[in-house]
Amino acid sequence: MTRVMFQSIVLLIIGLLVQSSSAAEPISLHRDNPHYFSFRGKPTILITSAEHYGAVLNSEFDFVKYLDELAACGLNHTRLFSGAYAEPQGAFNIEQNVLAPKPGKYLAPWARSDQAGYANGGNRFDLTKWDDAFFTRLKEFMNQASRRAIVVEINLFCPMYEDSQWKLTPMNAANNVNGIGKCDKHQVYTLDKEPALLEGQEKLVRKFVAELKDFDNLFYEVCNEPYFGGVTMPWQHHIVDVIMAAEKDFAHPHLISMNIANGTQKVESPHPGVSIFNFHYSYPPTCVEQNFALNKVIGENETGFKGTGDAHYRHEAWEFLLAGGGLFNNLDYSFTVGHEDGTFVYPATQPGGGNRGYRQQLKVLKQFLESFDFIRMQPDRSILAMELQKEVRCQILTDRDRQHAIYVQGAKRIDLSLKLQPATYKVEWIDVMTGKVLKEEQRQHTEGVATFASPDFNDGVAVRIIAK
C-alpha cells in the first residue's frame, strides 16, 4: 500500500466518523439564525398536518402506515403525547379520536398491576413500575420516524380539562394501586399539593430521557395547553430543570419547548433552557412578531375550530411561516384507527380539518420555503411600497438584498410595489394549492420602487423574487 493510499483511507475513516458523530446530534437551533432549526446538517423548518397525538398510546393505531403518509406528502414533523393522559370517546366532538383508545387498547408508560379497577377497563396501574411494551412501541415509533427524517415532539403532560380526562389518567389515585393522586384535577401539576405525584412525574420525565437519549429526531414539550386546568408556571419550569438535569452529561442535549397560549401572548421571563415557544390557533400570527426578539423558534403546533375546510388552515400556515415562524403543525382529523393513511371522512361537526389534498398543499409551502436560503431571511414588510386594501393580507420574508418570499391573500390580482435593491430579478407567481408557476418574468431594476403585476389567482398566491 502506498503512502498516498494509506492517507486517503485514513481521511475516509475520519470523514465517516465525523459524519456519524454529526448524524447523532439531535435537532437544534440553527447557529446562524435561531428562529429556525438545523437537522442532520441542513437548515430546517418543521411543517406537517399530523394525527391527534395518540399514535403510541393507542395500541390499535398502525403508525407505520401513518408515517408513510406523512413522508409521501413531504412532511417532516409529528406530535406525540406521552401516555400520561387520554381522552374518552366523544371528547371535544372528535369522531374516532386517536387519543381515546377503546377499552383494553390503552398503553401507558406505567405497568398494569394485578388488581382490577381501571376506569376504562382492565387492571389499575402501578406507578412504581414501567410497561416495557409501551417503551418498546415508543422506540419503534421513533425509529420509523427517524428513517423518514420526521421530527417528533414528545409532549410529556396535558392538563385535565374536565372530570372525564381526570377519570382516565393513571395519575388519579382511583386508577393506580399506590394511592398517588388524591387531589383535585386542577392540582395535578403543582409543586406543593402532593409530593408523591410530583415525584412520579419527575421519574416519568427521567425515564423518557433515558429511553430516547440516542434519538436525534425529537424535542420535548413540557405540557400541552398549560394555561388551562391549574398548571403552574413554577411546575413547568421545574420540569424543564428535570429534563436538563437528566441530560446534563449529554454531548448534545435535546431542545425543550413550552406551549405559551392560544392566539398570542408576549413571553415574559422565559426559562433559559427553553428553545421553542409554541402557540395554538394563532391567526393572524401576531405571536411571531411579538416574540421574535427572543431569538428562538416560534411555532404553531395546533390548529382547529375554524371549520373542516382547507382554506383557513392553508392561509394560517402560509401566514405563520412567512411571518417568521419556524414550525407549523395542523391538527389533522383524517388520521384514525383503520384510516392511518389519512382517508377518514369526518363529519362537519369535527373541530378541525385535514386530508390528503391539504397535506399536498403544505408540501407546496414547504418546497417554496426550501427554495430560498431562508436562514439569511427575516420577516420584514417595510419593503412594501404601497397601501394594501383592507381585505388584503401580506407577509414577507426577505434578506433585503437578493431574496424575497411573499404571500398575498384576500384579492384576485394585485400590483405589488416593492422597494428593492438594483439587480436583475427573476419573479415567479405561484399557485399555493398546486405549486404551479402562474406567471414568470425577468426584470432589470435600477433604483427605487419596482411594481409587479400579478396574474389572476384564487385564494392566495406566493411570489418568489430572486436576484440573478
VOMAR-95328 format. One record per residue (C-alpha): residue number from 1; x, y, z. Coordinates in steps of 0.25 Angstrom, whole numbers. Layout:
# VOMAR-95328
<node pos="NUM" px="X" py="Y" pz="Z"/>
...
END
This chain:
# VOMAR-95328
<node pos="1" px="0" py="0" pz="0"/>
<node pos="2" px="5" py="13" pz="-4"/>
<node pos="3" px="6" py="25" pz="6"/>
<node pos="4" px="-4" py="33" pz="-2"/>
<node pos="5" px="-14" py="21" pz="-2"/>
<node pos="6" px="-12" py="20" pz="13"/>
<node pos="7" px="-14" py="35" pz="15"/>
<node pos="8" px="-27" py="34" pz="7"/>
<node pos="9" px="-32" py="22" pz="15"/>
<node pos="10" px="-29" py="30" pz="28"/>
<node pos="11" px="-36" py="42" pz="23"/>
<node pos="12" px="-48" py="34" pz="18"/>
<node pos="13" px="-49" py="27" pz="32"/>
<node pos="14" px="-48" py="41" pz="39"/>
<node pos="15" px="-59" py="46" pz="30"/>
<node pos="16" px="-68" py="35" pz="33"/>
<node pos="17" px="-66" py="36" pz="48"/>
<node pos="18" px="-69" py="51" pz="47"/>
<node pos="19" px="-81" py="49" pz="39"/>
<node pos="20" px="-86" py="38" pz="48"/>
<node pos="21" px="-84" py="48" pz="60"/>
<node pos="22" px="-91" py="59" pz="53"/>
<node pos="23" px="-103" py="50" pz="50"/>
<node pos="24" px="-105" py="47" pz="65"/>
<node pos="25" px="-106" py="61" pz="68"/>
<node pos="26" px="-121" py="64" pz="71"/>
<node pos="27" px="-129" py="75" pz="64"/>
<node pos="28" px="-124" py="88" pz="69"/>
<node pos="29" px="-126" py="103" pz="67"/>
<node pos="30" px="-118" py="108" pz="55"/>
<node pos="31" px="-106" py="115" pz="59"/>
<node pos="32" px="-107" py="126" pz="49"/>
<node pos="33" px="-122" py="128" pz="51"/>
<node pos="34" px="-128" py="122" pz="63"/>
<node pos="35" px="-142" py="125" pz="58"/>
<node pos="36" px="-140" py="112" pz="50"/>
<node pos="37" px="-135" py="98" pz="52"/>
<node pos="38" px="-123" py="90" pz="48"/>
<node pos="39" px="-125" py="75" pz="46"/>
<node pos="40" px="-116" py="65" pz="40"/>
<node pos="41" px="-107" py="76" pz="35"/>
<node pos="42" px="-118" py="84" pz="28"/>
<node pos="43" px="-126" py="97" pz="31"/>
<node pos="44" px="-140" py="92" pz="34"/>
<node pos="45" px="-154" py="97" pz="36"/>
<node pos="46" px="-164" py="87" pz="42"/>
<node pos="47" px="-177" py="86" pz="34"/>
<node pos="48" px="-188" py="76" pz="36"/>
<node pos="49" px="-202" py="72" pz="37"/>
<node pos="50" px="-202" py="61" pz="47"/>
<node pos="51" px="-211" py="52" pz="55"/>
<node pos="52" px="-217" py="55" pz="69"/>
<node pos="53" px="-205" py="51" pz="77"/>
<node pos="54" px="-209" py="36" pz="81"/>
<node pos="55" px="-200" py="29" pz="71"/>
<node pos="56" px="-193" py="21" pz="82"/>
<node pos="57" px="-203" py="21" pz="94"/>
<node pos="58" px="-214" py="15" pz="85"/>
<node pos="59" px="-209" py="1" pz="82"/>
<node pos="60" px="-219" py="-1" pz="70"/>
<node pos="61" px="-212" py="10" pz="62"/>
<node pos="62" px="-203" py="6" pz="51"/>
<node pos="63" px="-193" py="17" pz="52"/>
<node pos="64" px="-184" py="11" pz="41"/>
<node pos="65" px="-195" py="14" pz="31"/>
<node pos="66" px="-197" py="28" pz="37"/>
<node pos="67" px="-183" py="31" pz="36"/>
<node pos="68" px="-182" py="26" pz="22"/>
<node pos="69" px="-193" py="36" pz="18"/>
<node pos="70" px="-186" py="48" pz="25"/>
<node pos="71" px="-173" py="44" pz="17"/>
<node pos="72" px="-181" py="43" pz="4"/>
<node pos="73" px="-186" py="57" pz="5"/>
<node pos="74" px="-172" py="62" pz="8"/>
<node pos="75" px="-176" py="66" pz="23"/>
<node pos="76" px="-165" py="65" pz="34"/>
<node pos="77" px="-172" py="66" pz="47"/>
<node pos="78" px="-182" py="60" pz="57"/>
<node pos="79" px="-186" py="62" pz="71"/>
<node pos="80" px="-188" py="51" pz="81"/>
<node pos="81" px="-194" py="50" pz="95"/>
<node pos="82" px="-186" py="42" pz="106"/>
<node pos="83" px="-198" py="33" pz="110"/>
<node pos="84" px="-200" py="40" pz="124"/>
<node pos="85" px="-213" py="46" pz="118"/>
<node pos="86" px="-224" py="40" pz="110"/>
<node pos="87" px="-238" py="45" pz="106"/>
<node pos="88" px="-252" py="38" pz="105"/>
<node pos="89" px="-258" py="36" pz="92"/>
<node pos="90" px="-267" py="48" pz="88"/>
<node pos="91" px="-258" py="58" pz="95"/>
<node pos="92" px="-257" py="72" pz="88"/>
<node pos="93" px="-267" py="66" pz="78"/>
<node pos="94" px="-256" py="58" pz="71"/>
<node pos="95" px="-260" py="46" pz="63"/>
<node pos="96" px="-251" py="34" pz="65"/>
<node pos="97" px="-241" py="41" pz="73"/>
<node pos="98" px="-228" py="35" pz="73"/>
<node pos="99" px="-225" py="40" pz="88"/>
<node pos="100" px="-238" py="32" pz="92"/>
<node pos="101" px="-234" py="17" pz="91"/>
<node pos="102" px="-244" py="7" pz="93"/>
<node pos="103" px="-245" py="-2" pz="106"/>
<node pos="104" px="-233" py="-11" pz="106"/>
<node pos="105" px="-225" py="-3" pz="96"/>
<node pos="106" px="-219" py="8" pz="104"/>
<node pos="107" px="-204" py="7" pz="106"/>
<node pos="108" px="-198" py="16" pz="117"/>
<node pos="109" px="-183" py="17" pz="122"/>
<node pos="110" px="-187" py="10" pz="135"/>
<node pos="111" px="-189" py="-4" pz="136"/>
<node pos="112" px="-203" py="-10" pz="140"/>
<node pos="113" px="-204" py="-17" pz="153"/>
<node pos="114" px="-211" py="-30" pz="157"/>
<node pos="115" px="-223" py="-22" pz="162"/>
<node pos="116" px="-235" py="-19" pz="154"/>
<node pos="117" px="-242" py="-5" pz="154"/>
<node pos="118" px="-236" py="4" pz="143"/>
<node pos="119" px="-247" py="13" pz="139"/>
<node pos="120" px="-247" py="9" pz="124"/>
<node pos="121" px="-245" py="-6" pz="126"/>
<node pos="122" px="-234" py="-15" pz="131"/>
<node pos="123" px="-225" py="-14" pz="143"/>
<node pos="124" px="-221" py="-2" pz="151"/>
<node pos="125" px="-207" py="3" pz="149"/>
<node pos="126" px="-194" py="2" pz="157"/>
<node pos="127" px="-187" py="16" pz="157"/>
<node pos="128" px="-174" py="9" pz="162"/>
<node pos="129" px="-173" py="0" pz="150"/>
<node pos="130" px="-171" py="3" pz="135"/>
<node pos="131" px="-178" py="-4" pz="124"/>
<node pos="132" px="-168" py="-10" pz="115"/>
<node pos="133" px="-178" py="-12" pz="104"/>
<node pos="134" px="-181" py="3" pz="104"/>
<node pos="135" px="-166" py="7" pz="103"/>
<node pos="136" px="-163" py="-3" pz="92"/>
<node pos="137" px="-174" py="2" pz="84"/>
<node pos="138" px="-170" py="17" pz="86"/>
<node pos="139" px="-156" py="14" pz="82"/>
<node pos="140" px="-161" py="6" pz="69"/>
<node pos="141" px="-169" py="19" pz="66"/>
<node pos="142" px="-157" py="27" pz="68"/>
<node pos="143" px="-148" py="18" pz="59"/>
<node pos="144" px="-159" py="18" pz="48"/>
<node pos="145" px="-160" py="33" pz="49"/>
<node pos="146" px="-145" py="35" pz="48"/>
<node pos="147" px="-144" py="26" pz="36"/>
<node pos="148" px="-153" py="36" pz="29"/>
<node pos="149" px="-146" py="48" pz="35"/>
<node pos="150" px="-158" py="52" pz="43"/>
<node pos="151" px="-156" py="60" pz="55"/>
<node pos="152" px="-165" py="56" pz="67"/>
<node pos="153" px="-169" py="66" pz="78"/>
<node pos="154" px="-171" py="58" pz="91"/>
<node pos="155" px="-182" py="65" pz="99"/>
<node pos="156" px="-180" py="60" pz="113"/>
<node pos="157" px="-192" py="65" pz="120"/>
<node pos="158" px="-206" py="71" pz="118"/>
<node pos="159" px="-216" py="77" pz="127"/>
<node pos="160" px="-228" py="70" pz="132"/>
<node pos="161" px="-239" py="80" pz="125"/>
<node pos="162" px="-251" py="72" pz="131"/>
<node pos="163" px="-254" py="61" pz="140"/>
<node pos="164" px="-255" py="52" pz="128"/>
<node pos="165" px="-240" py="53" pz="126"/>
<node pos="166" px="-236" py="52" pz="141"/>
<node pos="167" px="-244" py="40" pz="142"/>
<node pos="168" px="-235" py="33" pz="131"/>
<node pos="169" px="-221" py="36" pz="135"/>
<node pos="170" px="-213" py="27" pz="143"/>
<node pos="171" px="-208" py="39" pz="152"/>
<node pos="172" px="-222" py="38" pz="158"/>
<node pos="173" px="-222" py="30" pz="171"/>
<node pos="174" px="-234" py="23" pz="167"/>
<node pos="175" px="-226" py="17" pz="155"/>
<node pos="176" px="-214" py="13" pz="162"/>
<node pos="177" px="-210" py="3" pz="173"/>
<node pos="178" px="-201" py="13" pz="180"/>
<node pos="179" px="-211" py="23" pz="186"/>
<node pos="180" px="-204" py="34" pz="178"/>
<node pos="181" px="-212" py="45" pz="172"/>
<node pos="182" px="-222" py="48" pz="183"/>
<node pos="183" px="-224" py="62" pz="179"/>
<node pos="184" px="-233" py="71" pz="170"/>
<node pos="185" px="-232" py="70" pz="155"/>
<node pos="186" px="-227" py="84" pz="155"/>
<node pos="187" px="-216" py="81" pz="165"/>
<node pos="188" px="-208" py="71" pz="157"/>
<node pos="189" px="-197" py="80" pz="152"/>
<node pos="190" px="-192" py="88" pz="164"/>
<node pos="191" px="-180" py="87" pz="173"/>
<node pos="192" px="-187" py="87" pz="187"/>
<node pos="193" px="-200" py="79" pz="186"/>
<node pos="194" px="-196" py="65" pz="186"/>
<node pos="195" px="-181" py="61" pz="187"/>
<node pos="196" px="-183" py="47" pz="183"/>
<node pos="197" px="-190" py="51" pz="170"/>
<node pos="198" px="-179" py="61" pz="167"/>
<node pos="199" px="-168" py="50" pz="169"/>
<node pos="200" px="-175" py="41" pz="160"/>
<node pos="201" px="-175" py="52" pz="149"/>
<node pos="202" px="-161" py="54" pz="151"/>
<node pos="203" px="-158" py="39" pz="149"/>
<node pos="204" px="-166" py="39" pz="137"/>
<node pos="205" px="-158" py="50" pz="131"/>
<node pos="206" px="-145" py="44" pz="134"/>
<node pos="207" px="-150" py="30" pz="128"/>
<node pos="208" px="-153" py="37" pz="115"/>
<node pos="209" px="-140" py="44" pz="115"/>
<node pos="210" px="-133" py="31" pz="117"/>
<node pos="211" px="-140" py="23" pz="107"/>
<node pos="212" px="-139" py="33" pz="96"/>
<node pos="213" px="-125" py="38" pz="98"/>
<node pos="214" px="-120" py="33" pz="85"/>
<node pos="215" px="-130" py="39" pz="76"/>
<node pos="216" px="-127" py="51" pz="68"/>
<node pos="217" px="-141" py="54" pz="63"/>
<node pos="218" px="-148" py="59" pz="75"/>
<node pos="219" px="-150" py="70" pz="85"/>
<node pos="220" px="-158" py="71" pz="98"/>
<node pos="221" px="-170" py="79" pz="101"/>
<node pos="222" px="-174" py="81" pz="115"/>
<node pos="223" px="-189" py="82" pz="115"/>
<node pos="224" px="-200" py="83" pz="105"/>
<node pos="225" px="-208" py="96" pz="107"/>
<node pos="226" px="-203" py="98" pz="122"/>
<node pos="227" px="-212" py="111" pz="122"/>
<node pos="228" px="-224" py="102" pz="125"/>
<node pos="229" px="-226" py="93" pz="137"/>
<node pos="230" px="-218" py="99" pz="148"/>
<node pos="231" px="-204" py="96" pz="143"/>
<node pos="232" px="-194" py="106" pz="150"/>
<node pos="233" px="-182" py="113" pz="143"/>
<node pos="234" px="-173" py="108" pz="155"/>
<node pos="235" px="-176" py="94" pz="152"/>
<node pos="236" px="-174" py="96" pz="137"/>
<node pos="237" px="-160" py="102" pz="140"/>
<node pos="238" px="-157" py="91" pz="149"/>
<node pos="239" px="-160" py="80" pz="139"/>
<node pos="240" px="-150" py="88" pz="129"/>
<node pos="241" px="-140" py="87" pz="140"/>
<node pos="242" px="-142" py="72" pz="142"/>
<node pos="243" px="-140" py="70" pz="127"/>
<node pos="244" px="-128" py="78" pz="127"/>
<node pos="245" px="-122" py="71" pz="139"/>
<node pos="246" px="-125" py="57" pz="133"/>
<node pos="247" px="-117" py="61" pz="120"/>
<node pos="248" px="-106" py="69" pz="127"/>
<node pos="249" px="-96" py="59" pz="122"/>
<node pos="250" px="-101" py="58" pz="108"/>
<node pos="251" px="-91" py="64" pz="98"/>
<node pos="252" px="-103" py="70" pz="91"/>
<node pos="253" px="-116" py="71" pz="99"/>
<node pos="254" px="-130" py="71" pz="93"/>
<node pos="255" px="-138" py="84" pz="90"/>
<node pos="256" px="-149" py="87" pz="100"/>
<node pos="257" px="-162" py="94" pz="96"/>
<node pos="258" px="-173" py="101" pz="104"/>
<node pos="259" px="-187" py="103" pz="100"/>
<node pos="260" px="-190" py="118" pz="103"/>
<node pos="261" px="-204" py="122" pz="99"/>
<node pos="262" px="-216" py="121" pz="90"/>
<node pos="263" px="-215" py="132" pz="80"/>
<node pos="264" px="-204" py="141" pz="85"/>
<node pos="265" px="-196" py="146" pz="97"/>
<node pos="266" px="-183" py="152" pz="100"/>
<node pos="267" px="-173" py="143" pz="107"/>
<node pos="268" px="-168" py="149" pz="120"/>
<node pos="269" px="-156" py="144" pz="127"/>
<node pos="270" px="-154" py="131" pz="119"/>
<node pos="271" px="-147" py="119" pz="125"/>
<node pos="272" px="-133" py="120" pz="119"/>
<node pos="273" px="-134" py="105" pz="115"/>
<node pos="274" px="-146" py="107" pz="106"/>
<node pos="275" px="-143" py="108" pz="91"/>
<node pos="276" px="-157" py="107" pz="85"/>
<node pos="277" px="-169" py="115" pz="88"/>
<node pos="278" px="-181" py="108" pz="83"/>
<node pos="279" px="-195" py="115" pz="81"/>
<node pos="280" px="-209" py="109" pz="77"/>
<node pos="281" px="-219" py="115" pz="68"/>
<node pos="282" px="-210" py="127" pz="65"/>
<node pos="283" px="-217" py="134" pz="53"/>
<node pos="284" px="-213" py="145" pz="50"/>
<node pos="285" px="-199" py="141" pz="54"/>
<node pos="286" px="-196" py="153" pz="63"/>
<node pos="287" px="-189" py="144" pz="73"/>
<node pos="288" px="-177" py="143" pz="64"/>
<node pos="289" px="-175" py="158" pz="63"/>
<node pos="290" px="-178" py="159" pz="78"/>
<node pos="291" px="-167" py="149" pz="82"/>
<node pos="292" px="-157" py="150" pz="70"/>
<node pos="293" px="-147" py="157" pz="79"/>
<node pos="294" px="-146" py="144" pz="88"/>
<node pos="295" px="-137" py="139" pz="76"/>
<node pos="296" px="-143" py="125" pz="78"/>
<node pos="297" px="-153" py="117" pz="69"/>
<node pos="298" px="-167" py="122" pz="70"/>
<node pos="299" px="-176" py="110" pz="66"/>
<node pos="300" px="-191" py="107" pz="64"/>
<node pos="301" px="-193" py="93" pz="68"/>
<node pos="302" px="-208" py="92" pz="68"/>
<node pos="303" px="-219" py="98" pz="59"/>
<node pos="304" px="-234" py="96" pz="58"/>
<node pos="305" px="-248" py="101" pz="62"/>
<node pos="306" px="-249" py="109" pz="48"/>
<node pos="307" px="-258" py="98" pz="41"/>
<node pos="308" px="-253" py="86" pz="33"/>
<node pos="309" px="-249" py="92" pz="20"/>
<node pos="310" px="-235" py="95" pz="15"/>
<node pos="311" px="-235" py="109" pz="12"/>
<node pos="312" px="-234" py="115" pz="26"/>
<node pos="313" px="-223" py="105" pz="30"/>
<node pos="314" px="-215" py="108" pz="17"/>
<node pos="315" px="-216" py="123" pz="20"/>
<node pos="316" px="-211" py="120" pz="34"/>
<node pos="317" px="-199" py="112" pz="30"/>
<node pos="318" px="-194" py="122" pz="19"/>
<node pos="319" px="-196" py="134" pz="28"/>
<node pos="320" px="-190" py="128" pz="41"/>
<node pos="321" px="-177" py="123" pz="34"/>
<node pos="322" px="-175" py="135" pz="25"/>
<node pos="323" px="-177" py="144" pz="37"/>
<node pos="324" px="-164" py="137" pz="42"/>
<node pos="325" px="-169" py="125" pz="50"/>
<node pos="326" px="-161" py="112" pz="49"/>
<node pos="327" px="-171" py="101" pz="52"/>
<node pos="328" px="-185" py="98" pz="47"/>
<node pos="329" px="-194" py="86" pz="51"/>
<node pos="330" px="-208" py="85" pz="46"/>
<node pos="331" px="-217" py="76" pz="55"/>
<node pos="332" px="-222" py="66" pz="44"/>
<node pos="333" px="-234" py="58" pz="48"/>
<node pos="334" px="-234" py="49" pz="35"/>
<node pos="335" px="-224" py="40" pz="43"/>
<node pos="336" px="-231" py="30" pz="51"/>
<node pos="337" px="-230" py="15" pz="55"/>
<node pos="338" px="-233" py="8" pz="42"/>
<node pos="339" px="-230" py="20" pz="33"/>
<node pos="340" px="-216" py="22" pz="37"/>
<node pos="341" px="-213" py="27" pz="23"/>
<node pos="342" px="-222" py="39" pz="26"/>
<node pos="343" px="-234" py="35" pz="18"/>
<node pos="344" px="-245" py="36" pz="29"/>
<node pos="345" px="-256" py="45" pz="24"/>
<node pos="346" px="-260" py="52" pz="37"/>
<node pos="347" px="-274" py="59" pz="40"/>
<node pos="348" px="-276" py="74" pz="38"/>
<node pos="349" px="-276" py="75" pz="54"/>
<node pos="350" px="-261" py="72" pz="55"/>
<node pos="351" px="-253" py="83" pz="61"/>
<node pos="352" px="-243" py="84" pz="50"/>
<node pos="353" px="-240" py="78" pz="36"/>
<node pos="354" px="-229" py="71" pz="29"/>
<node pos="355" px="-228" py="62" pz="17"/>
<node pos="356" px="-218" py="57" pz="6"/>
<node pos="357" px="-221" py="69" pz="-2"/>
<node pos="358" px="-218" py="79" pz="9"/>
<node pos="359" px="-205" py="71" pz="12"/>
<node pos="360" px="-201" py="73" pz="-2"/>
<node pos="361" px="-203" py="88" pz="-1"/>
<node pos="362" px="-194" py="88" pz="11"/>
<node pos="363" px="-184" py="81" pz="2"/>
<node pos="364" px="-185" py="93" pz="-7"/>
<node pos="365" px="-182" py="102" pz="4"/>
<node pos="366" px="-170" py="94" pz="9"/>
<node pos="367" px="-164" py="93" pz="-5"/>
<node pos="368" px="-166" py="108" pz="-7"/>
<node pos="369" px="-158" py="112" pz="6"/>
<node pos="370" px="-147" py="102" pz="4"/>
<node pos="371" px="-145" py="108" pz="-10"/>
<node pos="372" px="-139" py="120" pz="-2"/>
<node pos="373" px="-127" py="121" pz="6"/>
<node pos="374" px="-137" py="124" pz="17"/>
<node pos="375" px="-126" py="124" pz="28"/>
<node pos="376" px="-122" py="138" pz="23"/>
<node pos="377" px="-136" py="144" pz="23"/>
<node pos="378" px="-145" py="151" pz="33"/>
<node pos="379" px="-159" py="156" pz="33"/>
<node pos="380" px="-160" py="170" pz="28"/>
<node pos="381" px="-172" py="177" pz="22"/>
<node pos="382" px="-164" py="190" pz="21"/>
<node pos="383" px="-160" py="187" pz="7"/>
<node pos="384" px="-175" py="188" pz="3"/>
<node pos="385" px="-177" py="201" pz="-4"/>
<node pos="386" px="-192" py="202" pz="-5"/>
<node pos="387" px="-204" py="203" pz="4"/>
<node pos="388" px="-212" py="190" pz="4"/>
<node pos="389" px="-227" py="189" pz="3"/>
<node pos="390" px="-234" py="186" pz="16"/>
<node pos="391" px="-237" py="171" pz="12"/>
<node pos="392" px="-223" py="168" pz="6"/>
<node pos="393" px="-213" py="162" pz="15"/>
<node pos="394" px="-198" py="161" pz="12"/>
<node pos="395" px="-186" py="154" pz="19"/>
<node pos="396" px="-172" py="156" pz="14"/>
<node pos="397" px="-159" py="148" pz="17"/>
<node pos="398" px="-146" py="155" pz="12"/>
<node pos="399" px="-131" py="157" pz="13"/>
<node pos="400" px="-134" py="171" pz="7"/>
<node pos="401" px="-123" py="168" pz="-3"/>
<node pos="402" px="-125" py="156" pz="-13"/>
<node pos="403" px="-137" py="148" pz="-7"/>
<node pos="404" px="-151" py="152" pz="-5"/>
<node pos="405" px="-163" py="142" pz="-1"/>
<node pos="406" px="-176" py="148" pz="-1"/>
<node pos="407" px="-190" py="143" pz="2"/>
<node pos="408" px="-203" py="150" pz="-2"/>
<node pos="409" px="-217" py="147" pz="0"/>
<node pos="410" px="-231" py="154" pz="0"/>
<node pos="411" px="-230" py="158" pz="-14"/>
<node pos="412" px="-232" py="153" pz="-28"/>
<node pos="413" px="-220" py="160" pz="-34"/>
<node pos="414" px="-210" py="171" pz="-29"/>
<node pos="415" px="-200" py="181" pz="-34"/>
<node pos="416" px="-189" py="178" pz="-24"/>
<node pos="417" px="-180" py="190" pz="-21"/>
<node pos="418" px="-167" py="187" pz="-14"/>
<node pos="419" px="-154" py="195" pz="-10"/>
<node pos="420" px="-143" py="186" pz="-16"/>
<node pos="421" px="-128" py="187" pz="-18"/>
<node pos="422" px="-123" py="190" pz="-32"/>
<node pos="423" px="-122" py="176" pz="-39"/>
<node pos="424" px="-128" py="167" pz="-49"/>
<node pos="425" px="-139" py="159" pz="-43"/>
<node pos="426" px="-146" py="146" pz="-47"/>
<node pos="427" px="-160" py="147" pz="-42"/>
<node pos="428" px="-170" py="135" pz="-41"/>
<node pos="429" px="-184" py="136" pz="-36"/>
<node pos="430" px="-188" py="122" pz="-31"/>
<node pos="431" px="-202" py="115" pz="-28"/>
<node pos="432" px="-201" py="112" pz="-14"/>
<node pos="433" px="-211" py="100" pz="-16"/>
<node pos="434" px="-203" py="93" pz="-27"/>
<node pos="435" px="-189" py="99" pz="-27"/>
<node pos="436" px="-191" py="103" pz="-42"/>
<node pos="437" px="-184" py="115" pz="-47"/>
<node pos="438" px="-195" py="124" pz="-52"/>
<node pos="439" px="-186" py="135" pz="-57"/>
<node pos="440" px="-171" py="137" pz="-59"/>
<node pos="441" px="-163" py="149" pz="-63"/>
<node pos="442" px="-149" py="155" pz="-62"/>
<node pos="443" px="-147" py="169" pz="-59"/>
<node pos="444" px="-136" py="179" pz="-59"/>
<node pos="445" px="-138" py="188" pz="-47"/>
<node pos="446" px="-129" py="200" pz="-45"/>
<node pos="447" px="-134" py="208" pz="-33"/>
<node pos="448" px="-146" py="212" pz="-25"/>
<node pos="449" px="-159" py="204" pz="-25"/>
<node pos="450" px="-162" py="192" pz="-34"/>
<node pos="451" px="-176" py="189" pz="-38"/>
<node pos="452" px="-180" py="175" pz="-42"/>
<node pos="453" px="-194" py="172" pz="-48"/>
<node pos="454" px="-199" py="158" pz="-43"/>
<node pos="455" px="-207" py="148" pz="-51"/>
<node pos="456" px="-221" py="145" pz="-47"/>
<node pos="457" px="-221" py="136" pz="-35"/>
<node pos="458" px="-231" py="129" pz="-25"/>
<node pos="459" px="-230" py="129" pz="-10"/>
<node pos="460" px="-215" py="133" pz="-9"/>
<node pos="461" px="-203" py="134" pz="-17"/>
<node pos="462" px="-188" py="133" pz="-14"/>
<node pos="463" px="-177" py="141" pz="-20"/>
<node pos="464" px="-163" py="137" pz="-22"/>
<node pos="465" px="-153" py="148" pz="-25"/>
<node pos="466" px="-138" py="145" pz="-27"/>
<node pos="467" px="-127" py="154" pz="-31"/>
<node pos="468" px="-119" py="147" pz="-42"/>
END
